[in-house]
Structure formats: C-alpha cells, structure tokens
Amino acid sequence: MGVSGDFESFCGNLIITNTSDISQRYRTITWRLNKQYYGSESETAHSLYVGSYGRDTAIHNAHDMDMIFTLPESAYYRFNTYAGNKQSALLQEVRSALQITYPNTSIRGDGQVVVVNFSDGMRFEVVPVFAAREGGYIYPDTNGGGSWQITNPEPEMSALNARNLSTNGNLRRLCRMIRSWRRANSVAISGLQIDTFAYNFIIGWAHKDKSYLYYDYISRDFFGYLKNFDRNQDYWLAPGSGQRVYRKGPFESKAEAAYNNSLLAISYYSDDKPWSAKQKFREVYGSYFPS
C-alpha cells in the first residue's frame, strides 16, 4: 500500500469501536447521580467526558474512561461541615449511590475518583466535582488528610480541538499513534503528557496541514522531538488550562529507539522494501500497524 495506505490503515485500526457500550454506561452513571443529587431522571445533565476519551485521543481497547459529575453547591457546604477527611466521605457517598445501580460491580473510592470496575475490563473513573466561581471545577483529593483541588478540563479540550482543526486532523491522529507506541512499548508517559507534547510539536511541524503520505516523517520528527527533552524537567503546561502536567517517568530512551526505527523504516520505503518498513514501524507502534 505504501506509506499513505499503511498509515491510513494504522490510524483506522486505532479508532474506538465500542462507543455504544461506553455511552450506555456513561448515561446510566449520570442518571443514577442525577437521581441521587437532583431528583432528576436526566441521563446527560451535569456530566462530562474528560481525559483521553473526552479529548477524543483515546484508542481502540482503551479500558479507562474518565468523567466528571457536577454536584449541587449545597453538597459542598454539607461536606465541609464534616470532621476528618471530608473528601473521603464524599467519595464514599458517591460510591454508595452508584452501588444501588451496580450492586454486583466492584466500586471503590480511590484518591480523587470513584472507580467502577466492570466485569469486561472497562473501568469508569468518576470524579464528583463542584463548579468553581473562578472557572473550572473543585474536586476532592483524599490524600494527606484530604483537600479540595481545582481542575479545568474544558479549555484543554477546546484548545486541542481548535489546533486539530487547523492541522487537518493530524493532531488527534498523532496523539492516538503515540498512545499505540506507549502501549506497545510500556512507556512511562501519561495521556495528558502525550496530548500536550503533540499539541506543542505540531504547530511548528513543516507538514502539519498534509496527511498520511507524510506520517513516516511525523513519526521520525516527533520521536526526534521527544528524545531531546531535558530529563530533569518535571512538568509541562497543558494547552488551554495551563495546569501542570507532571512527568510520569523516563520516556526519552524509548523515544530515541522509536526515532531510530522510524529512520530505518523510511529508508526501507525509499528502497522499495515495504515489508521491511512495516516491520520496523510495527516495532514502534505494535500490532495495530499493518503487517
């Protein structure tokens, strides 16, 4: 198929196919919490997809789905009257509400989220939040005795969407490709790190408005960009929100290996050795890349 066909097939393989299952569970969780906190039967009000799925950069067989649910302000004041770890009490109340709908499902409070572990391996991480007057959301953090923290995911999603539109859809496809690399090579890098790096990289990339024909080059150039980071840098600023995105672990050495394999794959395509080129990119991206 050549470079264009191979990468178009690869990107197609990364598309999530079980969106109806995800949507059904999202709507059921939303319905349960609306019934609990608002006396409403709505399956959509007060909730929002966030994380990789919310930014539309998640890939096929992604198991973790992140969502926030905005509780009424009165609940914030109610929990603030509690002695001890107020945030833990909030997570446990939300957990108990969800357990009514999912009595046979493993549900637990964990740090900042309520985790709903479905039997097929899908996991919803539900963050109960309150609208912050200065913008964004207040969320509970049970660590260190408990505290309230601020998050602002909507500007991140808006910034990513705008840059994706201005780069012919290449930004989101790059984000998904790098998730495939992460999965295939067990790279210590978070989804928000990936999206932040891709967002910053692509605006200066020479072929940002082109498409699949240049994806061997975007592979080479992005891994070249990643491998040269200062290994002592602890955090970066997320697009849109400017929140700190902390390093999860070292990724530069694996990026350098991917860069070198991308160089070899490009040379094999140039020498009319498409099978060898695809094997090298399969070393980079794993089995989603066509063989």
C-alpha positions in Angstrom: 0.0 0.0 0.0 2.9 2.4 0.6 3.3 5.0 3.3 -0.1 6.7 2.8 -2.1 3.5 2.7 -0.2 1.9 5.6 -0.7 4.8 7.9 -4.3 5.3 6.9 -4.9 1.7 7.8 -3.0 2.1 11.0 -5.0 5.1 12.1 -8.2 3.4 11.2 -7.2 0.5 13.5 -6.9 2.9 16.4 -10.5 4.1 16.3 -12.6 3.1 19.3 -15.4 0.8 18.2 -17.4 0.1 21.4 -18.7 3.7 21.7 -22.3 2.5 22.3 -21.2 0.4 25.4 -19.3 3.4 26.7 -22.2 5.7 26.1 -24.7 3.4 27.8 -22.6 3.2 31.0 -21.9 6.9 31.0 -25.6 7.7 30.7 -26.5 5.2 33.4 -24.0 6.6 35.8 -25.2 10.1 35.0 -28.8 9.0 35.6 -28.0 7.5 39.0 -26.2 10.5 40.3 -28.8 12.9 38.9 -31.5 10.9 40.7 -29.4 11.0 43.9 -28.5 14.6 44.0 -31.0 16.5 41.9 -34.1 14.2 41.9 -33.9 14.1 38.1 -34.1 11.3 35.6 -31.7 13.0 33.2 -29.0 10.8 31.6 -27.0 13.8 30.3 -27.2 16.8 32.7 -24.3 17.7 35.0 -21.8 15.2 33.5 -18.9 15.5 31.1 -16.4 13.1 29.5 -12.9 14.1 30.3 -9.4 12.6 30.0 -8.3 11.0 26.7 -11.9 10.0 25.7 -13.1 13.5 26.4 -10.3 14.9 24.3 -11.0 12.3 21.6 -7.5 11.0 21.7 -8.1 7.6 23.2 -7.5 4.4 21.1 -9.1 1.1 20.5 -9.3 -1.2 23.5 -8.9 1.7 25.9 -10.2 0.5 29.2 -10.2 3.6 31.4 -13.0 6.2 30.9 -12.9 9.4 32.8 -15.9 11.6 33.6 -16.9 14.3 36.0 -20.2 14.9 37.6 -21.1 18.3 39.0 -22.8 18.1 42.4 -25.0 20.9 43.7 -23.3 23.7 45.7 -25.3 22.6 48.8 -23.4 19.3 48.9 -20.1 21.2 49.1 -21.2 23.1 52.2 -22.6 19.9 53.7 -19.4 18.0 53.4 -17.4 21.0 54.6 -19.1 20.6 58.0 -17.7 17.1 58.4 -14.9 16.4 60.8 -12.0 14.5 59.5 -11.4 13.7 55.8 -14.4 15.4 54.1 -13.2 14.4 50.7 -13.1 10.7 51.6 -16.7 11.0 52.9 -17.8 12.5 49.6 -16.3 9.7 47.6 -17.9 7.1 49.8 -21.3 8.7 49.4 -21.0 8.7 45.6 -19.8 5.1 45.7 -22.8 4.1 47.7 -25.1 5.8 45.3 -23.6 4.0 42.3 -23.7 0.7 44.2 -27.5 0.9 44.1 -27.5 0.6 40.3 -24.5 -1.7 40.2 -24.9 -4.0 43.3 -22.7 -6.7 41.9 -19.9 -4.5 40.5 -16.7 -3.6 42.2 -16.8 0.1 43.1 -14.3 1.9 45.3 -13.1 5.4 46.2 -9.5 5.9 45.2 -7.7 9.2 45.8 -9.7 11.7 43.7 -12.2 9.3 41.9 -14.8 6.7 42.4 -13.7 3.7 40.3 -16.4 1.5 38.7 -14.8 -1.8 37.5 -17.0 -3.6 35.0 -16.5 -7.3 34.5 -15.4 -6.9 30.9 -12.4 -4.9 31.9 -13.8 -1.5 31.2 -13.2 1.0 34.1 -15.0 4.3 34.7 -13.3 6.8 36.9 -16.0 9.2 38.1 -14.9 12.5 39.7 -17.5 14.3 41.7 -16.9 18.0 41.4 -18.4 21.4 42.2 -18.4 24.4 39.9 -15.7 26.8 40.9 -16.7 30.5 40.9 -13.4 31.5 39.2 -14.0 28.8 36.5 -13.2 25.2 36.3 -14.2 22.7 39.0 -13.4 21.9 42.6 -12.6 18.2 43.1 -11.8 16.1 46.2 -8.4 14.8 47.0 -8.4 12.3 49.9 -4.6 12.1 50.2 -2.7 13.7 53.1 -5.8 14.1 55.2 -7.9 15.5 52.4 -8.1 18.7 50.5 -10.0 20.5 47.7 -8.2 20.9 44.3 -9.0 22.7 41.1 -9.2 21.3 37.6 -10.2 22.9 34.3 -10.6 20.3 31.5 -12.8 22.2 29.1 -10.2 24.8 27.9 -7.9 21.8 27.3 -10.5 20.1 25.1 -11.2 23.4 23.3 -7.6 24.1 22.6 -6.9 20.6 21.3 -10.0 20.7 19.1 -9.0 24.1 17.6 -5.5 23.0 16.8 -6.7 19.7 15.4 -9.0 21.6 13.0 -6.1 23.9 12.0 -3.8 20.9 11.3 -6.2 18.9 9.0 -6.9 16.4 11.8 -3.3 15.5 12.2 -3.0 16.4 15.9 -5.6 13.9 17.1 -4.2 11.2 14.8 -0.7 11.8 16.2 -2.0 11.6 19.8 -3.5 8.3 19.0 -0.4 7.0 17.2 1.7 7.8 20.2 -0.7 6.1 22.6 -0.2 3.0 20.4 3.6 3.4 20.9 3.1 3.8 24.6 1.0 0.6 24.8 3.3 -1.5 22.6 6.5 -0.4 24.5 5.2 0.2 28.1 6.3 3.8 28.0 6.1 5.8 31.2 4.1 8.7 29.8 0.6 9.9 30.6 -2.2 10.6 28.1 -2.2 14.3 29.0 1.6 14.4 28.5 1.2 12.9 25.1 -1.5 15.4 24.1 0.5 18.3 25.5 3.7 17.3 23.6 1.8 16.6 20.4 -0.1 20.0 20.7 3.2 21.9 21.2 5.1 20.0 18.5 2.6 20.0 15.6 2.2 23.8 15.3 5.8 24.1 14.2 5.9 20.9 12.0 6.6 21.7 8.3 3.8 19.3 7.1 1.1 20.0 9.7 -1.6 20.5 7.0 -0.7 17.4 5.0 -2.0 13.9 5.6 -1.0 10.2 5.6 1.7 10.5 3.0 3.9 12.3 5.5 3.2 10.1 8.5 6.5 8.3 8.3 8.1 11.8 8.7 5.8 12.8 11.5 6.9 9.6 13.3 10.5 10.4 12.8 10.2 14.1 13.7 8.0 13.6 16.8 10.2 10.9 18.3 13.2 13.2 17.5 11.4 15.9 19.4 10.6 13.6 22.4 14.1 12.1 22.7 15.7 15.5 23.2 13.7 16.6 26.3 15.7 17.6 29.4 15.4 14.5 31.5 15.4 16.6 34.7 12.2 18.5 33.6 9.4 17.5 36.0 6.4 19.1 34.4 4.9 20.9 31.4 1.9 23.2 31.0 -1.3 21.7 29.5 -2.8 23.5 26.5 -5.8 25.7 27.3 -5.8 25.4 31.1 -2.1 25.9 31.8 -2.3 23.3 34.5 0.9 21.4 35.4 1.3 18.0 33.7 3.8 16.1 35.7 6.3 13.6 34.4 5.3 10.0 35.0 8.7 8.5 34.3 11.6 8.4 31.8 10.5 8.2 28.2 13.4 9.7 26.3 15.4 6.5 25.7 12.4 4.7 24.3 11.6 7.7 22.1 15.2 7.5 20.8 14.7 3.8 19.9 11.5 4.7 18.1 13.3 7.5 16.3 16.0 5.2 15.0 13.4 2.6 13.9 11.5 5.3 12.1 14.7 6.3 10.2 15.2 2.7 9.2 11.5 2.3 8.1 11.8 5.5 6.0 14.9 4.1 4.3 13.2 0.8 3.6 10.2 2.6 2.0 12.7 4.6 -0.2 14.4 1.4 -1.2 11.1 -0.2 -2.2 11.1 -2.6 0.7 7.7 -2.0 2.1 7.5 -5.3 4.1 10.7 -4.4 6.0 9.5 -0.8 6.5 6.2 -2.1 8.0 8.1 -4.5 10.4 10.1 -1.6 11.7 7.0 0.5 12.3 5.4 -2.5 14.0 8.4 -2.4 16.4 7.5 1.2 17.1 3.7 1.1 17.2 2.8 -2.5 17.8 0.3 -4.8 16.1 -2.1 -2.1 15.1 0.3 -1.2 12.4 -0.4 -3.3 9.3 2.0 -6.2 8.7 
